[in-house]
């Protein structure tokens, strides 16, 4: 693993102080920099945007003074800190590695704003190459050329931020698709086993979730708890089967998962306002 670092604290390539109107100013960057076990804390942050990508689990402090949260984030966590915001990150559990970019300038602020990326809010990247590719490209532009082109730096930074936004949107869509597939699988199991014993734990297993997580996700998706959904579906099926005069009330109850005829009649009347027998005759 290569470890490279370049730093431009306050001067441009020719040693002249940069004007305040500089569109994009790459103040510093680090590529796969390895740190000793430690925590970094800058209460006042830095006067620029700091983009940081971590290769190992690290602690990160986020939120305002009223909602501060400090927790361990997994590998490939990425975060953007806005200017003058508190930085707190690292771990004392062992050496850790990160890549980072300090960027400022009038165009840089606009690029970050227009990208729509959340600030001071860690995200876990599926494609860590989005960091490596652009940080290396920025490094090459400022280190391999006698006269780095600001328009190239600006273009690279713009593309980087928008690719990160697209990666985030794709990740959210994938999560939404996975949630849909989990709920469809649970619904299919209910429909195929309506006459049998449908336990909440079994439905959670089908969806690959804990009971609590499954129940909350199911309610948000279908607008009813799993128990209510199963009951309503059984009663709908029972109402349909009652139209068949060849089936007794008991047979209808058994075919829709009701082992107790009295309970079936009670729930049916609560739903439709009449008993199963009255419903059949009506």
ROSE-652277 format. One record per residue: residue in one letter; y, x, z of N, C-alpha, C in turn. Coordinates in steps of 0.001 Angstrom, whole numbers, padded with zeros to 6 digits, always signed. Example, Ala and Ser with C-alpha at 12.3 -4.5 7.8 and 13.67 -1.06 7.14 Angstrom:
% residues 2
a-005690+013190+007800-004500+012300+007800-003300+013200+007800/s-002250+012850+007080-001060+013670+007140+000030+012900+007870/
//
This chain:
% residues 282
x-001194+000844+000000+000000+000000+000000+001245+000880+000000/x+002169+000654-000925+003383+001435-000989+004436+000854-000055/x+005244+001748+000526+006323+001311+001406+007611+001927+000869/x+008503+001112+000342+009736+001628-000224+010906+000886+000399/x+012027+001569+000494+013183+000938+001103+014451+001505+000475/x+015397+000637+000181+016682+001086-000345+017777+000346+000403/x+018882+001014+000641+019915+000424+001493+021294+000713+000939/x+022110-000335+000728+023494-000194+000305+024371-000940+001305/x+024788-000307+002386+025449-001049+003456+026822-001588+003103/x+027683-000805+002450+029023-001325+002187+029646-000784+000918/x+028935+000079+000178+029509+000703-001006+028690+000368-002237/x+029337+000346-003404+028576+000136-004621+028008+001479-005084/x+027390+001492-006255+026651+002682-006706+027555+003898-006873/x+028851+003662-007149+029759+004782-007391+030575+005151-006156/x+030270+004527-005025+030966+004886-003808+032247+004142-003568/x+032558+003151-004398+033778+002385-004194+033463+001138-003377/x+034388+000743-002535+034197-000470-001746+034143-001675-002680/x+033156-002521-002500+033005-003682-003366+034060-004734-003044/x+034609-005397-004043+035587-006456-003783+034913-007664-003149/x+035686-008432-002423+035136-009609-001741+034628-010649-002730/x+035124-010594-003965+034740-011589-004967+033494-011189-005748/x+032822-010122-005338+031618-009684-006044+030637-010853-006146/x+030199-011252-007359+029336-012434-007500+028029-012321-006716/x+027327-011208-006887+026084-010980-006163+026107-009549-005652/x+025864-009405-004378+025895-008089-003747+024580-007876-003007/x+023765-007014-003546+022511-006657-002896+022810-005607-001830/x+022886-006011-000594+023265-005112+000485+022123-004211+000917/x+020883-004751+000881+019740-003951+001331+018463-004678+000980/x+017375-003928+000858+016070-004555+000704+014998-003618+001222/x+013891-004191+001581+012739-003423+002023+011482-003999+001401/x+010577-003125+001007+009338-003561+000354+008154-003129+001201/x+007415-004097+001707+006214-003846+002511+006498-002800+003604/x+007549-003038+004337+007919-002125+005423+007041-002405+006642/x+006402-001390+007159+005519-001528+008312+006302-001261+009590/x+006156-002147+010565+006850-002035+011844+005843-001812+012959/x+006255-001063+013948+005447-000924+015154+005456-002244+015914/x+004477-002487+016805+004486-003737+017585+005828-003923+018278/x+006546-004971+017917+007895-005171+018451+008416-006533+018042/x+009480-006960+018710+010207-008169+018363+011639-007785+018002/x+012142-008344+016921+013512-008097+016485+014359-009302+016877/x+015505-009025+017548+016379-010118+017966+017826-009737+017682/x+018442-010465+016746+019865-010304+016457+020541-011643+016759/x+021134-011803+017923+021730-013100+018287+022769-013584+017282/x+023540-012651+016699+024573-013051+015751+024166-012938+014308/x+022906-012565+014062+022427-012442+012693+023143-011344+011930/x+023305-011523+010625+024022-010598+009752+024956-011413+008859/x+025987-010774+008296+026966-011534+007491+026499-011801+006063/x+025229-012044+005874+024682-012277+004540+023450-013150+004646/x+022866-013501+003496+021592-014222+003479+020468-013198+003620/x+019549-013479+004527+018397-012603+004731+017143-013363+004340/x+016459-012890+003297+015182-013451+002860+014072-012543+003366/x+013058-013102+004026+012034-012258+004635+010652-012876+004447/x+009687-012020+004119+008308-012426+003905+007412-011573+004798/x+006533-012225+005570+005678-011537+006528+004234-011540+006031/x+003559-010404+006208+002183-010254+005748+001151-010478+006852/x+001599-010518+008110+000728-010783+009251+001337-011919+010073/x+000550-012512+010974+001118-013531+011858+002239-012942+012708/x+003357-013658+012801+004492-013198+013602+005112-014388+014331/x+005821-014077+015390+006607-015082+016094+007948-015220+015405/x+008415-016455+015246+009730-016711+014669+010417-017776+015521/x+011697-017556+015805+012504-018530+016532+013353-019290+015532/x+013286-020610+015573+014061-021444+014659+014765-022541+015442/x+015641-023267+014742+016318-024411+015341+017664-024050+015928/x+018395-025082+016314+019700-024910+016941+019535-024689+018432/x+020650-024594+019133+020600-024352+020580+019923-025490+021326/x+019915-026677+020734+019306-027838+021390+017845-028050+020983/x+017436-027470+019867+016063-027695+019378+015401-026372+019014/x+015539-025376+019854+014984-024067+019571+013461-024101+019708/x+012790-023540+018700+011329-023495+018691+010881-022073+018398/x+010019-021568+019239+009468-020222+019044+007953-020356+018975/x+007391-019971+017832+005946-020079+017686+005444-019022+016710/x+004123-018866+016681+003491-017895+015795+003233-018559+014447/x+003685-017890+013377+003465-018379+012023+002409-017534+011331/x+001656-018106+010384+000540-017390+009743+001031-016384+008718/x+000107-015571+008174+000478-014630+007113+001116-015349+005921/x+001986-014628+005229+002694-015099+004041+003706-016193+004376/x+004245-016119+005591+005368-016978+005941+006646-016393+005349/x+007475-017265+004802+008735-016858+004176+009863-017645+004821/x+011013-016987+005003+012152-017664+005624+013441-017117+005041/x+014460-017986+004955+015815-017576+004579+016735-017887+005745/x+017386-016848+006276+018395-017046+007310+019776-017032+006659/x+020616-018019+006930+021981-018009+006387+022841-016989+007135/x+024031-016696+006628+024895-015727+007295+025201-016114+008742/x+025199-015098+009588+025612-015226+010994+024741-016179+011805/x+023486-016353+011396+022561-017157+012189+021618-016224+012948/x+021125-016684+014073+020301-015853+014946+018977-015479+014275/x+018614-014196+014377+017324-013711+013876+016427-013364+015066/x+015212-013873+015039+014218-013504+016051+012855-013562+015371/x+012182-012402+015288+010893-012365+014599+010135-011110+014997/x+008827-011105+014696+007979-009946+014962+006807-010309+015851/x+006085-009302+016289+004968-009509+017205+004698-008221+017974/x+004247-008373+019183+003838-007231+020000+002324-007049+019990/x+001625-007862+019175+000167-007813+019138-000364-006633+018339/x+000458-006025+017508+000022-004902+016683+001042-004642+015596/x+000844-003594+014779+001768-003324+013670+001837-004523+012724/x+002983-004703+012126+003157-005792+011186+004000-005329+010005/x+003867-006026+008899+004479-005611+007635+005319-006752+007079/x+006461-006407+006473+007303-007435+005878+008116-006852+004728/x+008490-007725+003799+009445-007402+002744+010675-008266+002957/x+011846-007713+002636+013080-008426+002973+014207-008043+002034/x+015190-008949+001910+016355-008732+001058+017578-009281+001766/x+018626-008460+001853+019942-008907+002304+020805-009121+001071/x+021284-010344+000867+022061-010664-000325+023307-011455+000063/x+024424-011104-000544+025650-011850-000303+026441-011917-001600/x+027637-012499-001542+028456-012670-002736+028665-014133-003060/x+029726-014431-003798+030070-015823-004098+028976-016523-004891/x+028414-015854-005897+027360-016471-006699+026068-016598-005899/x+025786-015625-005028+024569-015687-004219+024558-016932-003350/x+025695-017234-002719+025785-018428-001874+025548-019686-002684/x+026109-019734-003909+025922-020909-004767+024469-021043-005207/x+023834-019913-005520+022442-019945-005955+021546-020494-004856/x+021750-020006-003636+020947-020483-002517+021176-021976-002295/x+022426-022404-002368+022744-023821-002156+022120-024693-003238/x+022269-024297-004500+021771-025116-005601+020244-025113-005682/x+019618-024085-005151+018155-024048-005182+017546-025139-004313/x+018296-025587-003312+017788-026629-002419+016799-026150-001394/x+016604-024840-001265+015668-024311-000273+016225-024512+001133/x+015344-024844+002053+015756-025038+003446+016070-023690+004082/x+017132-023651+004866+017535-022440+005556+017032-022471+006991/x+016751-021292+007516+016283-021164+008902+015053-022033+009155/x+014223-022176+008122+013044-023038+008213+011865-022338+007550/x+010941-021759+008310+009822-021010+007720+008911-021905+006875/x+008393-021331+005801+007392-021989+004963+006288-020983+004681/x+005075-021475+004480+003944-020610+004162+003741-020654+002656/x+003856-019506+002012+003748-019419+000561+002293-019389+000129/x+001960-020144-000918+000640-020029-001526+000586-018825-002456/x+001719-018508-003075+001781-017418-004049+002722-016340-003522/x+002168-015386-002780+002983-014312-002207+003555-013408-003277/x+002997-013453-004472+003484-012611-005567+004918-012956-005946/x+005372-014170-005616+006746-014538-005900+007734-013654-005161/x+007341-013154-004008+008198-012226-003278+008073-010828-003869/x+006844-010369-004009+006620-009002-004487+007259-008776-005856/x+007078-009734-006753+007556-009553-008131+009068-009385-008183/x+009784-010246-007465+011241-010207-007576+011867-009127-006706/x+011305-008865-005543+011865-007792-004722+011671-006454-005421/x+010545-006243-006052+010333-005011-006815+011275-004929-008005/x+011518-006058-008679+012439-006052-009818+013860-005725-009363/x+014291-006280-008224+015604-005960-007681+015690-004480-007321/x+014629-003980-006716+014593-002570-006331+014706-001665-007556/x+013969-001990-008607+014004-001164-009807+015396-001151-010429/x+016068-002296-010408+017396-002359-011025+018407-001474-010289/x+018355-001439-008967+019353-000664-008218+018959+000788-008018/x+017666+001103-008179+017232+002468-007872+016913+003309-009103/x+016579+002670-010225+016155+003417-011395+017248+003570-012443/x+018391+002930-012233+019465+002992-013221+020725+003574-012592/x+021447+004336-013399+022698+004912-012916+023747+003835-012686/x+023702+002792-013501+024692+001722-013394+023984+000372-013337/x+023589-000052-012144+022929-001361-012034+023835-002472-012562/x+023249-003385-013304+023999-004496-013884+024020-005675-012913/x+025227-006074-012534+025324-007202-011610+024783-008477-012214/x+024938-008653-013521+024452-009866-014162+022931-009934-014095/x+022262-008772-014143+020805-008746-014027+020388-009060-012599/x+021083-008459-011637+020786-008760-010233+020966-010246-009956/x+022051-010813-010490+022310-012235-010287+021234-013092-010943/x+020830-012714-012147+019796-013480-012841+018460-013405-012117/x+018102-012217-011657+016849-012058-010917+016859-012893-009639/x+017974-012839-008930+018075-013594-007686+018013-015099-007954/x+018668-015542-009008+018651-016957-009370+017238-017423-009712/x+016540-016644-010540+015170-016996-010909+014254-017010-009689/x+014429-016047-008816+013603-015954-007611+013741-017201-006748/x+014984-017597-006467+015217-018756-005606+014649-020029-006227/x+014798-020177-007539+014310-021401-008167+012791-021401-008308/x+012197-020242-008483+010726-020191-008493+010172-020497-007109/x+010870-020043-006082+010439-020368-004719+010533-021866-004471/x+011589-022493-004980+011710-023944-004811+010583-024665-005534/x+010265-024219-006747+009187-024862-007505+007843-024675-006811/x+007628-023485-006255+006391-023243-005517+006291-024163-004306/x+007417-024358-003636+007436-025253-002477+007163-026694-002895/x+007769-027133-004006+007548-028499-004484+006098-028702-004904/x+005524-027704-005579+004117-027800-005980+003202-027876-004767/x+003551-027105-003729+002753-027115-002506+002793-028479-001836/x+003998-029071-001776+004134-030395-001165+003376-031443-001973/x+003420-031315-003316+002695-032262-004161+001201-032119-003966/x+000732-030874-003833-000689-030646-003597-001124-031268-002276/x-000278-031103-001250-000595-031709+000043-000651-033226-000061/x+000290-033804-000822+000292-035256-001004-000952-035702-001766/x-001339-034928-002779-002538-035267-003539-003784-035185-002663/x-003852-034169-001808-004997-034026-000910-005067-035206+000059/x-003898-035630+000560-003873-036774+001472-004370-038026+000758/x-003935-038216-000494-004383-039372-001262-005891-039350-001449/x-006432-038188-001800-007872-038079-002013-008650-038345-000727/x-008122-037881+000406-008800-038140+001689-008846-039637+001986/x-007733-040320+001750-007674-041739+002045-008528-042549+001073/x-008560-042135-000184-009418-042818-001167-010882-042664-000778/x-011261-041467-000325-012649-041236+000088-013011-042129+001271/x-012091-042271+002228-012350-043127+003389-012463-044585+002973/x-011567-045030+002085-011620-046420+001632-012907-046694+000868/x-013328-045749+000022-014559-045935-000745-015764-046059+000199/x-015778-045248+001236-016883-045332+002199-016899-046697+002879/x-015723-047201+003238-015647-048527+003871-016201-049594+002930/x-015760-049548+001687-016187-050569+000725-017687-050524+000459/x-018265-049315+000429-019689-049167+000133-020579-049427+001328/x-020010-049473+002529-020808-049647+003749-020272-050793+004607/x-019704-051785+003935-019046-052862+004663-020013-053626+005562/x-021280-053739+005175-022246-054485+005971-022816-053657+007120/x-022558-052358+007125-023132-051490+008147-022164-051201+009274/x-022564-050256+010102-021742-049851+011238-020754-048787+010763/x-019470-049093+010804-018437-048169+010346-017687-047651+011574/x-018062-046473+012024-017444-045895+013216-016209-045097+012827/x-015211-045099+013700-013966-044380+013440-014232-042887+013285/x-015111-042339+014106-015434-040916+014017-016045-040576+012662/x-016891-041466+012135-017518-041220+010841-016480-041231+009727/x-015540-042174+009785-014482-042222+008778-013627-040951+008824/x-013329-040477+010032-012553-039247+010183-013308-038063+009586/x-014633-038037+009775-015448-036967+009195-015424-037016+007666/x-015487-038229+007112-015430-038369+005658-014117-037802+005110/x-013034-038022+005846-011721-037530+005421-011497-036073+005792/x-012367-035512+006619-012210-034120+007032-011090-033915+008019/x-010832-034904+008880-009733-034832+009842-010235-035170+011237/x-009427-034840+012233-009716-035299+013581-009462-036796+013653/x-010014-037453+014666-009850-038908+014784-008379-039288+014885/x-007640-038558+015722-006228-038872+015904-005422-038673+014631/x-005655-037545+013966-004930-037256+012722-005305-038258+011640/x-006590-038582+011547-007036-039536+010541-006412-040908+010780/x-006430-041378+012013-005889-042706+012313-004413-042797+011944/x-003639-041746+012272-002216-041752+011951-001990-041709+010448/x-002759-040869+009745-002602-040739+008298-003048-042015+007589/x-004118-042637+008071-004623-043873+007470-003591-044991+007617/x-003007-045112+008812-002007-046160+009043-000789-045953+008147/x-000350-044703+008010+000813-044426+007167+000520-044741+005704/x-000718-044533+005277-001086-044720+003870-001343-046180+003536/x-002078-046890+004408-002497-048276+004108-001694-049332+004865/x-000880-048917+005828-000087-049884+006568-000854-050638+007628/x-002044-050155+007984-002861-050789+009020-003759-049726+009633/x-004183-049965+010864-005112-049046+011494-006469-049147+010800/x-007321-048129+010906-008650-048214+010274-009445-049427+010747/x-009368-049744+012039-010117-050881+012587-009630-052193+011979/x-008297-052369+011921-007741-053590+011342-008048-053683+009852/x-008004-052543+009167-008292-052537+007736-009727-052975+007460/x-010672-052441+008233-012085-052821+008061-012278-054303+008361/x-011671-054769+009450-011807-056176+009819-011242-057084+008731/x-010057-056760+008224-009447-057595+007180-010290-057598+005910/x-010835-056448+005544-011652-056372+004345-012934-057181+004507/x-013529-057141+005706-014741-057920+005959-014468-059421+005892/x-013336-059830+006428-012999-061248+006399-012696-061719+004973/x-012039-060870+004183-011795-061218+002786-013112-061375+002027/x-014038-060459+002267-015333-060535+001616-016107-061760+002086/x-015990-062064+003369-016680-063245+003913-016153-064523+003270/x-014831-064607+003103-014241-065790+002469-014770-065961+001049/x-014967-064859+000364-015510-064928-001001-016968-065384-000991/x-017763-064819-000075-019188-065156-000021-019419-066595+000442/x-018520-067154+001225-018684-068520+001707-018660-069537+000569/x-018162-069120-000593-018166-070022-001739-019574-070210-002314/x-020480-069323-001930-021866-069438-002401-022629-070334-001430/x-022967-071538-001854-023629-072505-000991-025059-072097-000648/x-025609-071135-001353-026977-070699-001079-027055-069783+000142/x-025925-069291+000607-025901-068380+001760-025531-069151+003018/x-026275-068946+004078-025926-069551+005357-024754-068801+005971/x-024139-069394+006980-023023-068739+007679-023498-067419+008293/x-024721-067456+008841-025269-066243+009435-025477-065139+008407/x-025931-065515+007223-026135-064516+006171-024803-063910+005716/x-023795-064742+005618-022461-064238+005249-021967-063256+006299/x-022174-063616+007567-021740-062723+008649-022459-061386+008560/x-023759-061405+008354-024539-060158+008284-024125-059305+007088/x-023867-059935+005959-023516-059183+004752-022131-058548+004840/x-021325-059001+005778-019974-058439+005916-019817-057660+007221/x-020936-057294+007832-020877-056382+008970-020685-057016+010326/x-020789-058341+010423-020641-059022+011713-022039-059303+012269/x-022400-058640+013346-023720-058840+013953-023722-060010+014929/x-022532-060466+015319-022396-061584+016257-021739-062739+015510/x-022494-063855+015323-021973-064993+014571-020778-065631+015261/x-020796-065670+016608-019672-066258+017338-018409-065429+017135/x-018549-064095+017199-017391-063209+016990-016870-063362+015561/x-017803-063497+014615-017411-063693+013223-016595-064964+013067/x-017078-066059+013651-016373-067337+013539-014996-067269+014191/x-014925-066579+015323-013652-066453+016040-012631-065670+015217/x-013068-064530+014667-012149-063712+013884-011761-064421+012582/x-012714-065143+011991-012425-065851+010748-011377-066933+010971/x-011504-067673+012044-010547-068742+012338-009174-068153+012650/x-009155-067017+013341-007876-066375+013650-007164-065967+012368/x-007944-065558+011375-007342-065089+010120-006966-066253+009206/x-007878-067235+009053-007677-068290+008053-007300-069649+008651/x-007335-069766+009964-006913-071009+010597-007986-072069+010672/x-009164-071800+010117-010294-072741+010152-011563-071947+010392/x-012622-072628+010820-013907-071962+011014-014538-071680+009659/x-015544-070811+009606-016230-070557+008328-016795-071842+007716/x-017363-072748+008537-017920-073982+008026-016827-074871+007423/x-015695-074971+008137-014575-075784+007634-014021-075184+006341/x-013985-073853+006290-013470-073186+005096-014368-073478+003891/x-015673-073460+004133-016626-073736+003045-016457-075164+002553/x-016306-076114+003412-016203-077509+003000-014849-077796+002330/x-013837-076994+002683-012515-077245+002106-012400-076690+000680/
//
